[in-house]
Each structure stands twice: as structure tokens, then as C-alpha cells.
Amino acid sequence: MSIFSPLVLHQPASISEAVALLAAGGRDCAPLAGGTWIMRAPIRHEAPPPVFVSLSKISALSAIAISEERVELGAAVTHAALAEAVAGYPDLQVLAEAAGRSANPAIRATATIGGNLCTTSFPAADLLPALLSLDAEVDLARSQGRERLSLEVFLERRAALVPGWLLTRVVVPREAGRSAHARLPLRKAGDYPVAIVSVAIRLCERDRVTKACVAIGAVETVARRWRSLEAVLLGEPVDPERAGAAAERLLYEITGREGIEAPGWYRVHVLPSLVRRAMAGIAESLSSGNSRPCRSP
Ligand SMILES: Cc1cc2nc3c(=O)[nH]c(=O)nc-3n(C[C@H](O)[C@H](O)[C@H](O)COP(=O)(O)OP(=O)(O)OC[C@H]3O[C@@H](n4cnc5c(N)ncnc54)[C@H](O)[C@@H]3O)c2cc1C
């Protein structure tokens, strides 16, 4: 069966209605957001569930709110809407680049942040490492109530969640001063990235790094923080070469996954150059200044 002919397609108008439908449907039922992952189920030899709960009519899920303290993103915000909303904020640059360079324009107009974070079997999701580097949290709704989890904890629990939950919102604290996203698609725009590095840093007045968050994606089966590299960056100025050299020394910690686009060793091999590129983006942002306001680093 294809996504275009589900046996049942519900179109609820509220989160509570959607959650009730998902709970009633159990394992035979799933949320349908942009459908860009679900539509490829036949290519992956997967059978989609017979019942979908569309999120398209729930207006709260498309809301974007940006304040000085945080960014709140409804789960059905598309990559394109996200890229446009956060463009020009130096602390959110990682998010603008992740959302604005993923896939291709047609996919970005449809694919959602919730779909990106909830697809358990998609190791190359761009928004995941970007949001990990920004210490994001996610709100989950179920018929029993709502819960906020750090994105890291959500990723640990995601595969084991009992059907009936819905990711409703992503909350990004604005604690970084500068950030950047570096990705390597192997052949052309639109390919899944082979490796991703997202970096967010805060600086003191003497331009030394006081907080560093580095996340890698597409290299292993799930995106994750690279904490040993973060420790090396602390207390130092922004120095792309030094950061790249430190990444080279720490590569022994990472085992790349095998995949049709690239072998595991290659995904690991390109990480230092992606770290250099991300740090160079941050250095450039610091030297050029930026037009939209952010919290002082
Ligand atoms: C050709 C192509 C290239 C692509 N390249 C990239 C790329 O480079 N980088 C990238 O990041 N992405 C890429 N993608 C897009 C990728 O499919 C999406 O980023 C994302 O993973 C799916 O978002 P969606 O809204 O379409 O989700 P859907 O396909 O609607 O759903 C995906 C899964 O998430 C579940 N789900 C959706 N929303 C929720 C929710 N709110 N709560 C709970 N579960 C939910 C669904 O039930 C389903 O299991 C590409 C897609 C295509 C087709």
C-alpha cells in the first residue's frame, strides 16, 4: 500500500483530538506530517500503517515564536519556514543552515521539524545535530498528559515510546552566542548528507569560549553530542585549525556506520574538515557582525 492510499486518513483540528486518535489506533496508526519520509516507505521495503493521523489542520503545530530567551517551534513547521524565520540571528545560524540546506527546495517546503526528529530510522537528519548543539527540548503530548524532555533524552527513549504520543513543540533556549552547521552531501544537492557537524558556542569578553556544544549527525546511527571535543574548545579562542586538529586526535572514539552513500571510515575521516568549516563559519560571523539582535554572548 502507498502513502497516497491509506485505508483511513484522519484530519483532526486539535492536538488533543490527534492524540486521542493515535492512542485509539495503537500500532496500526501513525502521525502524517510532511510525508517526505513516509512516501518513500516502498523504496525501503516497509509497509506503512493502515491509519494515518494528519497534522496539517492543527494550526498550533505550525506556530513559530522567537523571543530573546527562547525559540518555540510547532512540530509541523517546515524546514523552509524555519530557515526563513531564524535567518540572520547569529546564535541560530546553525538552525538556519540546517533547515535551509537540507534536501532540496520542494522537500524543504513540505518536510517538518517533527518528522525530522521522530524518524527513528533516519540517521542523516539535519535538524537533529543542529538542535542538539543548541540544547533544545521537545514537548510530547499523550492522552495521559504532556511532558517536556531534553532532545538527548528523547533520542534515547524515542524508539521505545508506546504508540499514542505526538511531538508537539521544540523549544530552543537562546544561550549560544554564535553557531554554525557544516554538512557533506556526497554528490549533489538533495542527497542525504554523509556527515554533519553542528557547533554552538558562547564567548566571554576576552573572546574565549565559555560554553561549547558540538554535535555530529549521519556518521553513527543516531546524532549525538561530541563532548570530548567540546572540552578541548573550552577556554580557547575560536580557532578553526586548532579545533580541526583536536577533532583528528579524537576520531578514535567514533565508529562510522556503513551505508549505500559512503562507508563508515569515510564518514569519520571527513569530520575534522567539517569541524574546521563550522568553526570558520563562526569566526567569520564574529568578524563580520550581524544585523539581527541576539543575546549578548
Ligand atoms: C529526496 C529527499 C532528500 C532528503 N534530504 C534530506 C536531508 O538532506 N536532510 C534532512 O534532514 N532531511 C532530508 N529529507 C527529508 C526527510 O524525509 C525529512 O527531513 C524528515 O525526516 C521527514 O519529515 P516529514 O514531515 O516529511 O515527516 P513524515 O514523512 O510525515 O513522517 C516521518 C515519521 O515521523 C513521524 N512523525 C511525523 N511528525 C511527527 C510528530 N509530530 N510526532 C510524532 N511522530 C511524528 C511519522 O509518523 C513518521 O514515522 C529528504 C527527503 C527526500 C525525499
The ligand as an SDF file (V2000), in Angstrom:
LIG
                    3D

 53 58  0  0  0  0  0  0  0  0999 V2000
   14.8960   13.2750   -1.7670 C   0  0  0  0  0  0  0  0  0  0  0  0
   14.8960   13.6050   -0.2940 C   0  0  0  0  0  0  0  0  0  0  0  0
   16.0490   14.1520    0.2740 C   0  0  0  0  0  0  0  0  0  0  0  0
   16.0560   14.4950    1.6220 C   0  0  0  0  0  0  0  0  0  0  0  0
   17.2050   15.0150    2.1640 N   0  0  0  0  0  0  0  0  0  0  0  0
   17.2200   15.3880    3.4680 C   0  0  0  0  0  0  0  0  0  0  0  0
   18.3770   15.9700    4.0470 C   0  0  0  0  0  0  0  0  0  0  0  0
   19.3880   16.1870    3.3840 O   0  0  0  0  0  0  0  0  0  0  0  0
   18.3240   16.3200    5.3510 N   0  0  0  0  0  0  0  0  0  0  0  0
   17.2090   16.1310    6.1240 C   0  0  0  0  0  0  0  0  0  0  0  0
   17.2170   16.4370    7.2980 O   0  0  0  0  0  0  0  0  0  0  0  0
   16.0920   15.6100    5.5930 N   0  0  0  0  0  0  0  0  0  0  0  0
   16.0790   15.2310    4.2980 C   0  0  0  0  0  0  0  0  0  0  0  0
   14.9380   14.6750    3.7360 N   0  0  0  0  0  0  0  0  0  0  0  0
   13.6600   14.8700    4.3740 C   0  0  0  0  0  0  0  0  0  0  0  0
   13.2650   13.9040    5.4340 C   0  0  0  0  0  0  0  0  0  0  0  0
   12.3610   12.9820    4.8550 O   0  0  0  0  0  0  0  0  0  0  0  0
   12.6300   14.8320    6.4590 C   0  0  0  0  0  0  0  0  0  0  0  0
   13.6370   15.7160    6.9340 O   0  0  0  0  0  0  0  0  0  0  0  0
   12.0030   14.2460    7.6780 C   0  0  0  0  0  0  0  0  0  0  0  0
   12.8140   13.2130    8.1460 O   0  0  0  0  0  0  0  0  0  0  0  0
   10.5790   13.8410    7.4720 C   0  0  0  0  0  0  0  0  0  0  0  0
    9.7260   14.9260    7.7540 O   0  0  0  0  0  0  0  0  0  0  0  0
    8.1860   14.8390    7.3150 P   0  0  0  0  0  0  0  0  0  0  0  0
    7.4800   15.9760    7.9390 O   0  0  0  0  0  0  0  0  0  0  0  0
    8.0680   14.6900    5.8560 O   0  0  0  0  0  0  0  0  0  0  0  0
    7.7720   13.5040    8.0910 O   0  0  0  0  0  0  0  0  0  0  0  0
    6.7520   12.3380    7.6660 P   0  0  0  0  0  0  0  0  0  0  0  0
    7.2380   11.6090    6.4660 O   0  0  0  0  0  0  0  0  0  0  0  0
    5.3640   12.8580    7.6400 O   0  0  0  0  0  0  0  0  0  0  0  0
    6.9090   11.4060    8.9570 O   0  0  0  0  0  0  0  0  0  0  0  0
    8.1380   10.7730    9.2540 C   0  0  0  0  0  0  0  0  0  0  0  0
    7.9570    9.9290   10.5300 C   0  0  0  0  0  0  0  0  0  0  0  0
    7.8210   10.7650   11.6720 O   0  0  0  0  0  0  0  0  0  0  0  0
    6.5550   10.5360   12.3070 C   0  0  0  0  0  0  0  0  0  0  0  0
    6.0970   11.8470   12.7420 N   0  0  0  0  0  0  0  0  0  0  0  0
    5.9780   12.9570   11.9570 C   0  0  0  0  0  0  0  0  0  0  0  0
    5.6300   14.0140   12.7210 N   0  0  0  0  0  0  0  0  0  0  0  0
    5.5100   13.5560   13.9920 C   0  0  0  0  0  0  0  0  0  0  0  0
    5.1750   14.1830   15.2480 C   0  0  0  0  0  0  0  0  0  0  0  0
    4.9100   15.4970   15.3260 N   0  0  0  0  0  0  0  0  0  0  0  0
    5.1540   13.4230   16.3610 N   0  0  0  0  0  0  0  0  0  0  0  0
    5.4360   12.0840   16.2980 C   0  0  0  0  0  0  0  0  0  0  0  0
    5.7740   11.4510   15.1430 N   0  0  0  0  0  0  0  0  0  0  0  0
    5.8100   12.1820   14.0070 C   0  0  0  0  0  0  0  0  0  0  0  0
    5.6870    9.8670   11.2590 C   0  0  0  0  0  0  0  0  0  0  0  0
    4.6610    9.0660   11.8250 O   0  0  0  0  0  0  0  0  0  0  0  0
    6.7160    9.0360   10.5010 C   0  0  0  0  0  0  0  0  0  0  0  0
    7.0040    7.8640   11.2320 O   0  0  0  0  0  0  0  0  0  0  0  0
   14.8940   14.3020    2.4090 C   0  0  0  0  0  0  0  0  0  0  0  0
   13.7470   13.7450    1.8260 C   0  0  0  0  0  0  0  0  0  0  0  0
   13.7520   13.3880    0.4980 C   0  0  0  0  0  0  0  0  0  0  0  0
   12.5090   12.7730   -0.0710 C   0  0  0  0  0  0  0  0  0  0  0  0
  1  2  1  0
  2  3  1  0
  2 52  2  0
  3  4  2  0
  4  5  1  0
  4 50  1  0
  5  6  2  0
  6  7  1  0
  6 13  1  0
  7  8  2  0
  7  9  1  0
  9 10  1  0
 10 11  2  0
 10 12  1  0
 12 13  2  0
 13 14  1  0
 14 15  1  0
 14 50  1  0
 15 16  1  0
 16 17  1  0
 16 18  1  0
 18 19  1  0
 18 20  1  0
 20 21  1  0
 20 22  1  0
 22 23  1  0
 23 24  1  0
 24 25  2  0
 24 26  1  0
 24 27  1  0
 27 28  1  0
 28 29  2  0
 28 30  1  0
 28 31  1  0
 31 32  1  0
 32 33  1  0
 33 34  1  0
 33 48  1  0
 34 35  1  0
 35 36  1  0
 35 46  1  0
 36 37  1  0
 36 45  1  0
 37 38  2  0
 38 39  1  0
 39 40  1  0
 39 45  2  0
 40 41  1  0
 40 42  2  0
 42 43  1  0
 43 44  2  0
 44 45  1  0
 46 47  1  0
 46 48  1  0
 48 49  1  0
 50 51  2  0
 51 52  1  0
 52 53  1  0
M  END
$$$$
